Amino acid sequence: MRSDLEKKVLDIIESTTKCKFTGRLHIEKEEGDPPLWGLFLYLDTEYTPITIAYQGTEEKFLELIKAEIKSRKLQKVKFWRAIKIYDDE
């Protein structure tokens, strides 16, 4: 089950890239004044996520995610998943 913040991030990704993100994402929040946020996007591998970190409000963190997607040109990144099916005929 996705948290409200994860749903907001997925909405930002979808509206910015015009694609539905089906990969794994993880968001961490470290309490403080102001809090520290971390977004981990697992695009093509489980071992090397794209990370975005920000210290400040949740609203500014979400704005930064949108800006980072655009500056890193992630809307141009495409991945496909192919599954080979063996036919015994």
One Martini backbone bead per residue (centre of mass of N, CA, C, O) as a GRO file, in nm:
protein
   89
    1MET     BB    1   0.095   0.038   0.024
    2ARG     BB    2   0.058   0.364  -0.037
    3SER     BB    3   0.141   0.664   0.038
    4ASP     BB    4   0.064   0.986   0.000
    5LEU     BB    5   0.348   1.074  -0.092
    6GLU     BB    6   0.387   0.858  -0.309
    7LYS     BB    7   0.143   0.947  -0.478
    8LYS     BB    8   0.250   1.230  -0.538
    9VAL     BB    9   0.506   1.138  -0.684
   10LEU     BB   10   0.366   0.972  -0.905
   11ASP     BB   11   0.209   1.214  -1.021
   12ILE     BB   12   0.458   1.375  -1.102
   13ILE     BB   13   0.583   1.169  -1.289
   14GLU     BB   14   0.339   1.140  -1.482
   15SER     BB   15   0.307   1.448  -1.560
   16THR     BB   16   0.609   1.485  -1.663
   17THR     BB   17   0.646   1.202  -1.849
   18LYS     BB   18   0.381   1.048  -1.951
   19CYS     BB   19   0.426   0.811  -1.734
   20LYS     BB   20   0.414   0.506  -1.574
   21PHE     BB   21   0.533   0.415  -1.264
   22THR     BB   22   0.647   0.067  -1.169
   23GLY     BB   23   0.854   0.096  -0.980
   24ARG     BB   24   1.061   0.149  -0.721
   25LEU     BB   25   0.996   0.335  -0.417
   26HIS     BB   26   1.158   0.557  -0.170
   27ILE     BB   27   1.083   0.725   0.143
   28GLU     BB   28   1.258   0.955   0.353
   29LYS     BB   29   1.235   1.079   0.702
   30GLU     BB   30   1.408   1.325   0.891
   31GLU     BB   31   1.395   1.459   1.173
   32GLY     BB   32   1.360   1.820   1.204
   33ASP     BB   33   1.491   2.172   1.168
   34PRO     BB   34   1.441   2.079   0.911
   35PRO     BB   35   1.358   1.826   0.732
   36LEU     BB   36   1.474   1.521   0.585
   37TRP     BB   37   1.477   1.416   0.245
   38GLY     BB   38   1.425   1.096   0.056
   39LEU     BB   39   1.465   0.976  -0.280
   40PHE     BB   40   1.411   0.644  -0.429
   41LEU     BB   41   1.479   0.539  -0.765
   42TYR     BB   42   1.399   0.234  -0.936
   43LEU     BB   43   1.449   0.174  -1.259
   44ASP     BB   44   1.674  -0.088  -1.347
   45THR     BB   45   1.762  -0.135  -1.040
   46GLU     BB   46   1.821  -0.240  -0.699
   47TYR     BB   47   2.126  -0.095  -0.650
   48THR     BB   48   2.085   0.199  -0.829
   49PRO     BB   49   1.952   0.464  -0.734
   50ILE     BB   50   1.784   0.746  -0.757
   51THR     BB   51   1.865   1.049  -0.583
   52ILE     BB   52   1.675   1.272  -0.362
   53ALA     BB   53   1.760   1.559  -0.167
   54TYR     BB   54   1.602   1.737   0.120
   55GLN     BB   55   1.578   2.045   0.317
   56GLY     BB   56   1.239   2.078   0.430
   57THR     BB   57   0.955   2.094   0.293
   58GLU     BB   58   0.728   1.905   0.131
   59GLU     BB   59   0.656   2.102  -0.098
   60LYS     BB   60   0.954   2.156  -0.188
   61PHE     BB   61   1.022   1.863  -0.245
   62LEU     BB   62   0.816   1.827  -0.477
   63GLU     BB   63   0.934   2.051  -0.655
   64LEU     BB   64   1.215   1.923  -0.683
   65ILE     BB   65   1.133   1.666  -0.826
   66LYS     BB   66   1.028   1.800  -1.081
   67ALA     BB   67   1.294   1.948  -1.153
   68GLU     BB   68   1.476   1.691  -1.165
   69ILE     BB   69   1.333   1.543  -1.390
   70LYS     BB   70   1.390   1.764  -1.599
   71SER     BB   71   1.707   1.799  -1.566
   72ARG     BB   72   1.750   1.472  -1.617
   73LYS     BB   73   1.553   1.371  -1.844
   74LEU     BB   74   1.340   1.134  -1.758
   75GLN     BB   75   1.129   1.158  -1.998
   76LYS     BB   76   1.352   0.996  -2.197
   77VAL     BB   77   1.322   0.741  -2.039
   78LYS     BB   78   1.336   0.390  -2.135
   79PHE     BB   79   1.155   0.088  -2.050
   80TRP     BB   80   1.155  -0.265  -2.092
   81ARG     BB   81   0.962  -0.571  -2.072
   82ALA     BB   82   1.072  -0.904  -2.130
   83ILE     BB   83   0.915  -1.225  -2.198
   84LYS     BB   84   0.997  -1.547  -2.242
   85ILE     BB   85   0.816  -1.785  -2.438
   86TYR     BB   86   0.769  -2.123  -2.442
   87ASP     BB   87   0.705  -2.346  -2.709
   88ASP     BB   88   0.618  -2.698  -2.728
   89GLU     BB   89   0.547  -2.742  -3.050
   0.00000   0.00000   0.00000
